[in-house]
Amino acid sequence: MLTPENTVVGFIGTGVMGKSMAGHLLEAGFPLVVFSRTKEKATDLIEKGAKWAETPKGVAEQASVIFTIVGYPADVEEVYLGENGLIQNGKVGSYFIDMTTSAPSLAVKISEEAKKRGIQTIDAPVSGGDVGAKEAKLSIMVGGEKEAFDVIHPLLKHLGTNIVYQGNPGAGQHTKMSNQIAIASNMIGVCEAIIYAEKAGLDPESVLKSISTGAAGSWSLSNLVPRMLNGNFEPGFYIKHFLKDMKIALDEAARMGMEVPGLSLAKSLYDQLVKMGEENSGTQALYKYWKQ
């Protein structure tokens, strides 16, 4: 059993979500080693007792359980498979948990390379945004060896409340693609509904009270519409990262011979937001598409 007495935890990526997630593990008593490309993003964690490492290699040399949540598949590949990466420098018997939304095929590749060095990897992307990360109420979708999942499951409980083992390596990432496909079309419906209410002369906040608890209810409706109406477009989840996810899902769907018109439309709208300079805004900025 992994306990604070026998386990040093590493955490790579202390951005919008990672900072809160790493903080929960630190609060649970685990010795924590952190790395982020921008050290300032880890300042609060370091002040609370986390140790700083200069590279992923430095984390791998100190920790036996390492969580990662970085930006893009290319970042995941560098962190895991690069010269100063985790797999080449990790300890035999270590567990690496990638919580980045990344390509399923990359998760499989990382798992295969890790096994050659006696290391277990888990792909465990999350959903719930900055709020879920802060409240440790994330949905965690897990792919990998079942035995490895059973070992690290207690640690995942410090980060989320809906933790589901989905199957072999890559299964967690495929599940996250399903999640993102559902969100993509839902965000269009959410924004159109609120804009419609405004154009009809209704109070959108009053409309939200009526529709958020009925059949139209969704996480995006309840959590993101209030931000839209308050003019808060700060990122709980960046548009640029959502576009990355949609591109992965489109590529995977094409590989399976599947048409995804809703996803394709959503991506085209977010592409237009990027042209408007909104790539670093939260996904709720889709509201601005109708306001431009």
C-alpha positions in Angstrom: 0.0 0.0 0.0 1.3 3.5 -0.9 1.5 5.7 2.1 3.3 9.0 3.0 5.7 7.0 5.0 6.9 4.8 2.1 6.1 6.9 -1.0 7.6 10.0 -2.5 5.3 11.5 -5.0 6.3 13.5 -8.1 4.2 16.0 -9.9 5.0 17.5 -13.3 2.8 20.3 -14.6 1.5 22.8 -12.0 -0.8 24.9 -14.2 -4.5 25.8 -13.8 -5.4 22.2 -12.7 -2.1 20.6 -11.8 -1.4 23.1 -9.0 -4.5 22.2 -7.1 -4.1 18.5 -7.8 -0.5 18.5 -6.5 -1.7 20.5 -3.5 -4.2 17.8 -2.5 -1.4 15.2 -2.5 0.8 17.4 -0.4 -2.1 18.0 2.1 -2.5 14.3 2.3 1.0 14.1 3.8 2.9 12.8 0.8 6.5 14.1 0.3 6.2 15.9 -3.0 8.8 16.7 -5.7 7.5 19.1 -8.5 8.7 20.3 -11.9 7.0 22.8 -14.3 8.5 24.6 -17.2 7.7 27.9 -15.4 9.0 27.6 -11.8 6.8 30.5 -10.7 3.7 28.3 -11.2 5.0 26.0 -8.5 5.9 28.7 -6.0 2.9 28.1 -3.7 3.6 24.4 -3.6 7.3 25.0 -2.8 6.3 27.4 0.0 4.1 24.6 1.5 6.9 22.1 1.5 7.3 20.6 -1.9 10.8 20.1 -3.3 11.7 21.6 -6.7 13.4 19.5 -9.4 15.1 21.1 -12.4 14.0 18.5 -15.0 11.7 15.5 -15.2 14.8 13.4 -14.7 15.2 15.0 -11.4 11.7 14.1 -10.4 12.2 10.5 -11.6 15.4 10.1 -9.5 13.5 11.1 -6.3 9.9 9.8 -6.7 8.5 6.4 -7.2 4.9 7.6 -8.1 4.8 10.4 -10.6 1.8 12.3 -11.9 2.0 14.4 -15.1 -0.5 16.9 -16.5 1.1 19.0 -19.3 -0.1 20.7 -22.4 0.1 18.7 -25.7 1.0 15.2 -26.8 4.4 16.5 -27.9 5.0 17.6 -24.3 3.9 14.2 -23.0 6.3 12.5 -25.4 9.2 14.7 -24.3 8.5 14.3 -20.5 8.2 10.5 -20.8 10.5 9.5 -23.7 13.0 12.3 -23.9 16.6 12.0 -22.9 15.9 13.7 -19.6 12.5 12.0 -19.4 10.8 9.8 -16.9 11.2 6.4 -18.4 14.9 6.5 -19.2 15.6 7.8 -15.7 12.8 6.2 -13.6 13.3 3.6 -10.9 12.3 0.0 -11.5 8.9 -0.6 -9.9 7.8 3.0 -10.3 4.3 4.1 -11.3 3.8 6.9 -13.7 0.3 8.4 -14.1 -0.3 10.7 -17.1 -3.4 12.9 -16.6 -2.9 15.0 -19.7 -5.5 14.6 -22.4 -3.3 13.1 -25.1 -3.4 10.6 -28.0 -4.4 7.1 -27.2 -1.7 5.7 -29.4 0.9 7.6 -27.5 -0.4 6.2 -24.2 0.1 2.7 -25.7 3.6 3.5 -26.8 4.6 4.9 -23.4 3.2 1.9 -21.7 5.2 -0.5 -23.9 8.5 1.4 -23.4 7.9 1.6 -19.7 7.4 -2.1 -19.3 10.8 -2.7 -20.9 12.3 -0.9 -17.9 10.2 -2.4 -15.2 7.9 0.6 -14.8 4.1 0.7 -14.9 2.2 3.6 -16.6 -1.4 4.6 -16.4 -3.2 7.0 -18.7 -5.7 8.8 -16.5 -7.1 12.0 -18.2 -9.6 14.0 -16.1 -12.7 16.1 -16.5 -14.1 18.7 -14.2 -12.0 21.8 -15.0 -10.4 24.1 -12.5 -13.4 23.8 -10.1 -13.1 20.0 -10.0 -9.4 20.2 -9.5 -9.7 22.7 -6.6 -12.5 20.6 -4.9 -10.9 17.2 -5.6 -14.0 16.2 -7.4 -12.6 15.3 -10.8 -13.8 12.5 -13.0 -10.8 10.3 -13.7 -10.8 7.9 -16.7 -8.2 5.2 -16.4 -6.4 3.0 -18.9 -3.5 0.6 -18.1 -2.8 -2.6 -16.4 -5.5 -3.4 -13.8 -2.9 -4.4 -11.2 -1.3 -0.9 -11.6 -4.6 0.8 -11.3 -5.4 -1.1 -8.1 -2.1 0.1 -6.6 -2.5 3.8 -7.4 -6.3 4.0 -6.9 -6.0 5.2 -3.3 -3.9 8.2 -4.5 -6.4 9.0 -7.2 -9.1 9.3 -4.5 -7.3 12.5 -3.3 -7.9 14.0 -6.7 -11.4 12.9 -7.8 -14.7 11.3 -6.8 -15.6 9.5 -10.0 -12.7 7.1 -10.8 -13.4 4.5 -13.4 -11.1 1.9 -14.8 -11.8 1.7 -18.5 -9.4 -1.0 -19.7 -6.0 -1.5 -21.3 -3.4 1.2 -22.1 -5.0 4.0 -24.1 -8.6 3.3 -22.9 -8.5 6.2 -20.5 -7.6 8.5 -23.4 -10.3 7.1 -25.7 -12.8 7.7 -22.9 -11.7 11.3 -22.6 -12.2 11.7 -26.3 -15.8 10.6 -25.8 -16.1 13.2 -23.0 -14.7 16.0 -25.2 -17.0 15.1 -28.1 -20.0 15.3 -25.8 -18.8 18.7 -24.4 -18.1 20.2 -27.9 -21.6 19.9 -29.2 -23.1 20.7 -25.8 -21.2 24.0 -25.6 -22.8 25.1 -28.9 -26.2 24.3 -27.5 -25.5 26.1 -24.2 -24.4 29.3 -25.9 -27.2 29.3 -28.5 -29.8 28.8 -25.7 -28.5 31.8 -23.7 -28.1 34.1 -26.7 -31.6 33.1 -27.8 -33.0 34.1 -24.3 -31.2 37.4 -24.5 -32.5 38.2 -28.0 -36.1 37.3 -26.8 -35.8 39.9 -24.1 -35.6 37.5 -21.3 -33.5 37.7 -18.1 -30.8 35.0 -18.9 -30.1 34.3 -15.3 -33.8 33.6 -14.7 -33.9 31.4 -17.7 -30.8 29.5 -16.4 -32.7 28.8 -13.2 -35.5 27.1 -15.2 -33.5 25.1 -17.7 -30.5 24.0 -15.6 -32.4 21.5 -13.5 -34.5 20.0 -16.3 -33.7 17.8 -19.2 -31.4 20.5 -20.7 -29.2 20.4 -17.6 -25.5 19.9 -17.9 -22.2 20.8 -16.2 -21.4 23.4 -18.8 -24.9 25.0 -18.3 -24.6 25.2 -14.6 -20.9 26.1 -14.2 -20.0 28.1 -17.3 -23.1 30.1 -18.2 -22.7 32.2 -14.9 -19.2 33.0 -16.0 -20.4 34.1 -19.5 -23.1 36.3 -18.0 -20.5 37.9 -15.6 -18.1 38.5 -18.4 -15.6 36.1 -16.9 -13.7 34.3 -19.7 -10.7 33.3 -17.6 -9.6 29.8 -18.4 -10.9 26.9 -16.3 -9.8 25.1 -19.4 -8.0 26.8 -22.3 -9.5 27.1 -25.7 -6.1 26.2 -27.2 -6.1 22.9 -25.2 -9.7 22.1 -26.1 -8.8 22.5 -29.8 -5.9 20.1 -29.2 -8.4 17.6 -27.8 -10.9 18.0 -30.6 -8.1 17.5 -33.2 -7.1 14.2 -31.5 -10.8 13.1 -31.4 -11.2 14.0 -35.1 -8.1 12.0 -36.0 -9.2 9.0 -34.0 -12.7 9.1 -35.5 -11.3 9.3 -39.0 -9.1 6.3 -38.2 -12.2 4.4 -37.2 -14.2 5.5 -40.2 -16.7 7.5 -38.2 -18.3 10.8 -39.1 -18.5 13.4 -36.3 -20.4 16.4 -37.7 -21.1 17.9 -34.3 -17.5 17.8 -33.3 -16.4 19.2 -36.6 -18.8 22.2 -36.3 -17.6 22.9 -32.8 -14.0 22.9 -33.8 -14.7 25.3 -36.7 -16.3 27.7 -34.3 -13.4 27.6 -31.8 -11.0 28.0 -34.7 -12.7 31.3 -35.4 -12.3 32.3 -31.8 -8.6 31.7 -32.1 -8.5 34.1 -35.1 -10.2 36.6 -32.7 -7.3 36.2 -30.3 -9.2 34.1 -27.7 -6.9 31.0 -27.6 -5.9 31.7 -24.0 -9.5 32.3 -22.9 -11.7 29.6 -21.2 -14.0 27.5 -23.4 -17.0 29.5 -22.2 -15.7 32.3 -24.5 -17.6 30.5 -27.3 -20.4 32.9 -26.1 -18.4 35.7 -27.8 -18.9 34.1 -31.2 -22.5 35.3 -31.2 -21.5 38.6 -29.7 -18.9 39.7 -32.2 
